[in-house]
Structure formats: C-alpha cells, structure tokens
Amino acid sequence: MATKNKVPEKFKDIEAVSYGTPSDNSLVVSFHNFENRDEMMDFQEYLFSRIKMHHHPLISPQTIH
C-alpha cells in the first residue's frame, strides 16, 4: 500500500546532516550520497515541492563574505 508521505525509491540512499545556531535562529541542512548532479537536482525539486517552499537552484556554491 503506497502512502502519500513515502519518499521515492530513487532517493533511498540520500542522507542528511543538520545543525542550528541559536544566536541567529538559522538551520543548515546538508544532503549527501547523490549518484550524480541530475539526481541532486531532482531531489531538490522533490524536496521543495513537498514542503511547498519557493527556491532558487544554485548552479555553483555560494560564497559567504
């Protein structure tokens, strides 16, 4: 029996690490174990559509100054 909240099989090996900072109320979540860049982009689309949150896919890593 399929459930509405079941994660697609193709994302079964993806893991996450998260940490928060109480000083600025930030949460950082890092996902890893993607097979390739396409799988990472597919997962990003899946994740943000499930939580109904707008996002801007990044082609390259951001730099923080």
N, C-alpha and C positions, 0 to 999 in steps of 0.2 A: 504494500500500500504506500503510495507516494504521499509525502506531506508537503505542505506549502513552504515550509522552512528548510527543506533539505538542500544542502549545498550540492551543486552538480559534481558528478564523479571526477570530471577532469581537474577539479580544484582540490582533490582529497589530500594531496601531499604538501599543500601550502601551509606554512606555519607563521605565527606572528609573535613579536615581542613588543610590549608596550611599557611606557613609563610616563609618569606625570610629574609636573612641577607645581607644588602648592603656591610658590611665590607669584607665579603669573597665570595660574589656572590653565596650563597647557597640557595637552595629551598628545604624545607622539606614538604612532603605531607603525612598526616596520614589518612587512610581509616578506617572506623568502621561500626558496625552493621552487621557483618557477622553472619550467622546462626551457623557455625562451622568451624573448621580448613580446611576441604576439600573445602568449599565454598571460603575461603580466598585464598587458593592455586589456585583454578580455576580462580578467579578474577585476581590474579597476572599474570597468563599465558595469560588471555584475554587482560589485560591492556598492557603488554609489547609487545605482538604480534601486537596489533593495532598501537602502536607508533613505531614499528619496532626497538626496542631497546633491546640489549642483557642484560640479568640479571642473577644473581645468587640467587636462592631461599635460604632463611635462615631458618634453622630448629629451631634455638633458637635466641633470641635477641642478637645483637652485644653489646659489651661493648666499651665505649669510654674512653680513658685514656689521 
